[in-house]
Amino acid sequence: MNDLLGIENVQSFITLAEELNFRRAAERLNLDQSALSRRIQKLESAVGFRLLERTTREVALTQAGRSFYDENAHLMRRYGDAVQAARRIAEGKAGALSVGYMAFAATELMPSAVSRFRRRHPDVDLKISYIRTQGQKIALANDEIDLGYLIGPFDHSDYHTLTLSAEPLYVVTPRNHPLLRLPMVTPGDLSGQDVILGDMREWDEYRWRLNDLFSAEGVTLKVTLEASSTLALLGLVAAGLGVTVYPESLIGFLGRNVEVRQIMHPLFRNRTVLAWKRSNRSRQVRDFVEIAGTYGLGRE
């Protein structure tokens, strides 16, 4: 960016382009309107073309002004990110790490790795975010998170993945349900049962995995109710409205009003993988992967 433009002048223009109102823009910048007007005039003089069309009633961007805004708004965001990164270092924080996780990693895999990472790297600015699997894939692609605990498998040439667990699936039933009287529960035993599953908005990846597993056994699940939260699913099951299917990691958190039986089939397992971009070679990512992988060994 040409130093003659002045970063304050460019920032003032960006704010005005977003507000299209001198009063509101001046308030955001903590300036008076005349000072803002002078900055815009200096910027237009420096670039050699008009950025704004002004009347007594409104402010509008010229075509050139729109192009100038689009390019420089992005640059200013990058500049702000650079300032924040430098500030973290100045405050003694050795970088940053952002980790996404879905529900099945929330009970053991993610908390254990985060705890160990924090003890080893207390100065890293570590952030964790609950994001469903599909959302994490988008967040990874957009560099909004560095690593993600996903429902696997996840095969993509741009990403590394590490399988952390392949846990058995269980049918969760109301107390005294007929399935509990069977010597063992197989996938076929769920044929015709009223099944309660998480809705597609929050549980889409898990639903697709279940459909694939049961379809391979010639079973079509009879989904009679959907819910968005784990607590709602359990409440509906406890009320006798159907059964659901959970991975082993959640079994210890179900409470006393439901019962569980493992679905006896070698392929009926839920895989959790840790994923990160191949291009992300930061020391923080490498260390977190090492810690997470150590905890996940032997869980298949």
C-alpha positions in Angstrom: 0.0 0.0 0.0 1.4 3.4 -1.0 2.5 5.2 2.2 1.2 8.5 0.8 -2.4 7.1 1.1 -2.0 6.9 4.9 -3.4 3.9 6.7 -5.7 6.1 8.8 -7.2 7.6 5.6 -7.8 4.2 4.1 -9.4 2.9 7.4 -11.6 6.0 7.4 -12.7 5.3 3.9 -13.5 1.7 4.6 -15.6 2.7 7.6 -17.5 5.3 5.5 -18.0 2.8 2.7 -19.6 0.4 5.2 -21.8 3.0 6.8 -22.5 5.3 3.7 -23.2 8.0 6.3 -20.7 10.6 7.5 -22.2 11.0 11.0 -22.3 7.2 11.8 -18.8 6.7 10.3 -17.4 9.6 12.3 -18.9 8.2 15.5 -17.3 4.8 14.8 -14.0 6.4 14.2 -14.3 8.8 17.2 -13.8 11.8 14.8 -15.8 14.9 14.0 -17.4 14.9 10.5 -15.1 17.6 9.2 -12.0 15.6 10.1 -13.4 12.6 8.4 -14.2 14.6 5.3 -10.6 15.9 5.1 -9.3 12.4 5.3 -11.5 11.3 2.4 -10.4 14.3 0.4 -6.7 13.5 1.0 -7.2 9.9 0.0 -9.0 10.8 -3.2 -6.2 13.3 -4.0 -3.6 10.6 -3.4 -5.2 7.9 -5.6 -6.2 10.4 -8.3 -9.8 9.4 -8.7 -13.2 9.8 -6.9 -14.2 7.1 -4.4 -17.5 8.5 -3.4 -20.5 10.3 -4.9 -21.8 12.8 -2.4 -25.1 14.7 -2.3 -26.8 16.6 0.5 -29.0 13.5 1.1 -26.8 10.5 0.5 -23.3 9.0 0.0 -22.6 6.3 -2.6 -19.5 4.5 -3.8 -18.3 5.1 -7.3 -17.5 2.0 -9.3 -13.8 2.6 -8.6 -14.6 3.2 -5.0 -16.3 -0.2 -4.7 -13.3 -1.9 -6.2 -10.9 0.0 -3.9 -13.1 -0.9 -0.9 -13.2 -4.6 -1.7 -9.5 -4.9 -2.0 -8.5 -2.8 0.9 -11.1 -4.1 3.4 -9.4 -7.5 2.9 -5.9 -6.0 3.4 -7.0 -4.1 6.6 -8.5 -7.3 8.1 -5.2 -9.0 7.4 -3.4 -6.1 9.0 -5.6 -6.3 12.1 -4.8 -10.0 12.3 -1.1 -9.3 12.1 -1.4 -6.8 14.9 -3.3 -9.3 17.1 -0.7 -12.0 16.4 2.2 -9.6 17.3 0.3 -8.5 20.5 0.0 -12.2 21.6 3.7 -12.6 21.2 4.4 -9.3 23.1 2.2 -10.6 25.9 4.3 -13.7 26.2 1.9 -16.1 24.4 3.8 -18.5 22.1 1.3 -18.5 19.2 -2.2 -19.7 19.0 -4.1 -22.9 18.3 -7.8 -23.4 17.5 -9.4 -26.9 17.8 -12.9 -28.0 16.7 -14.7 -31.0 18.1 -18.0 -32.8 17.7 -20.1 -34.4 20.5 -18.5 -37.9 20.4 -15.0 -36.4 21.1 -16.2 -34.2 23.9 -16.2 -36.8 26.7 -12.7 -38.2 26.6 -10.6 -37.7 23.5 -10.6 -33.9 23.2 -10.6 -33.1 27.0 -7.6 -35.4 27.7 -5.6 -34.0 24.8 -6.4 -30.4 25.6 -5.4 -31.0 29.3 -2.1 -32.5 28.4 -1.4 -29.8 25.7 -2.2 -27.0 28.2 0.2 -28.5 30.8 3.0 -28.8 28.2 2.3 -25.4 26.5 0.8 -23.0 29.1 1.6 -19.9 27.0 -0.2 -21.0 23.8 -3.5 -19.2 23.2 -5.6 -22.4 22.9 -9.3 -22.1 21.8 -11.8 -25.0 21.4 -15.1 -24.8 19.6 -18.0 -27.2 19.3 -18.7 -27.7 15.6 -20.5 -30.5 13.8 -18.4 -32.6 11.5 -19.5 -31.0 8.2 -19.0 -27.5 9.7 -15.5 -28.5 10.8 -14.6 -29.4 7.3 -15.6 -25.9 6.2 -13.8 -24.3 9.1 -10.6 -26.2 8.3 -10.8 -25.2 4.7 -11.2 -21.5 5.7 -8.4 -21.6 8.3 -10.9 -20.9 11.0 -9.6 -23.9 13.0 -6.3 -25.6 12.9 -7.4 -29.1 13.9 -10.8 -30.9 14.0 -12.2 -34.0 15.8 -14.4 -35.4 13.1 -16.6 -38.5 12.5 -14.5 -40.5 10.1 -13.4 -41.6 7.8 -12.2 -38.4 6.1 -10.1 -38.9 3.0 -8.9 -35.7 1.2 -5.6 -35.0 -0.4 -5.3 -31.6 1.3 -5.5 -33.0 4.8 -3.7 -35.3 7.2 -5.9 -37.5 9.4 -5.2 -39.6 12.4 -7.7 -42.3 13.5 -8.1 -41.9 17.3 -10.9 -44.4 18.0 -13.2 -47.0 16.5 -15.8 -47.5 19.3 -18.6 -50.0 19.3 -22.2 -48.8 18.7 -24.9 -49.5 21.3 -28.7 -49.6 21.1 -30.2 -47.4 23.9 -33.6 -48.5 25.0 -36.2 -47.7 27.6 -36.1 -49.9 30.7 -37.5 -53.4 30.3 -37.6 -53.1 26.5 -38.1 -56.4 24.6 -34.6 -56.1 22.9 -33.1 -56.5 26.3 -34.4 -60.0 26.6 -32.4 -61.2 23.5 -29.2 -63.1 24.2 -27.4 -60.5 22.0 -28.6 -57.6 19.7 -27.7 -57.7 16.0 -28.3 -55.0 13.4 -31.3 -57.1 12.1 -33.0 -56.9 15.5 -33.6 -53.1 15.0 -35.6 -53.8 11.8 -39.2 -52.5 12.5 -38.2 -50.8 15.8 -39.3 -47.2 16.3 -36.0 -45.4 16.2 -35.2 -41.9 17.5 -32.2 -40.1 16.0 -30.6 -36.7 16.0 -32.0 -34.4 13.3 -30.1 -33.9 10.0 -29.2 -30.3 10.8 -27.0 -31.3 13.7 -26.4 -35.0 13.3 -26.1 -35.3 9.5 -22.7 -37.1 9.3 -23.6 -39.6 12.0 -27.0 -40.3 10.3 -25.3 -41.0 7.0 -22.8 -43.4 8.7 -25.7 -45.2 10.4 -27.7 -45.5 7.2 -24.7 -46.9 5.4 -24.0 -49.5 8.1 -27.6 -50.7 8.4 -28.3 -50.6 4.6 -25.3 -52.9 4.1 -27.1 -55.4 6.4 -30.4 -55.0 4.5 -32.0 -53.0 7.3 -33.9 -49.8 6.8 -34.2 -47.8 10.1 -37.8 -46.8 11.0 -37.0 -43.2 12.2 -40.2 -42.0 14.0 -38.8 -39.0 15.9 -35.9 -36.6 15.6 -34.3 -34.3 18.2 -31.3 -31.9 18.1 -29.8 -32.5 21.5 -28.5 -35.6 23.3 -30.7 -34.8 26.4 -33.8 -34.7 24.2 -33.0 -38.0 22.6 -32.5 -39.7 25.9 -35.7 -38.2 27.3 -37.7 -39.5 24.4 -36.2 -42.9 24.7 -36.8 -43.0 28.5 -40.4 -42.1 27.9 -40.8 -45.2 25.8 -41.2 -43.6 22.4 -38.5 -45.7 20.7 -34.8 -46.6 20.8 -31.6 -44.9 19.6 -28.1 -45.8 18.7 -25.1 -44.3 20.5 -21.3 -44.8 20.4 -19.6 -46.2 23.4 -18.1 -42.9 24.4 -21.5 -41.6 25.5 -22.7 -44.7 27.3 -21.4 -43.6 30.7 -23.4 -40.4 30.6 -26.9 -41.8 29.9 -28.4 -41.9 33.4 -30.6 -44.5 35.0 -33.8 -44.3 33.0 -32.4 -46.1 29.9 -30.5 -49.3 29.3 -28.0 -50.3 26.6 -26.8 -53.3 24.6 -23.9 -53.5 22.2 -24.9 -54.1 18.6 -22.9 -57.3 17.9 -21.3 -56.8 14.5 -17.6 -56.1 13.8 -18.3 -53.2 11.4 -20.8 -51.4 13.7 -18.3 -48.9 15.1 -18.0 -45.1 15.1 -14.7 -43.7 14.0 -13.3 -40.5 15.4 -10.4 -38.9 13.4 -8.2 -35.8 14.0 -7.8 -33.8 10.8 -5.6 -30.9 9.9 -4.3 -29.2 6.7 -1.1 -30.6 5.1 0.0 -27.0 4.6 -0.3 -26.3 8.3 3.1 -27.1 9.7 3.0 -25.0 12.8 4.8 -26.4 15.9 1.6 -26.1 17.9 -0.3 -28.3 15.5 2.5 -30.9 15.5 2.7 -31.0 19.2 -1.1 -31.3 19.6 -1.3 -34.2 17.1 1.5 -36.0 19.0 -0.4 -35.7 22.3 -3.8 -36.6 20.8 -2.3 -39.6 19.0 -0.7 -40.9 22.1 -4.0 -40.8 23.9 -5.8 -42.5 21.1 -3.5 -45.5 20.7 -5.0 -48.9 21.4 -8.6 -47.7 21.3 -9.6 -49.5 18.1 
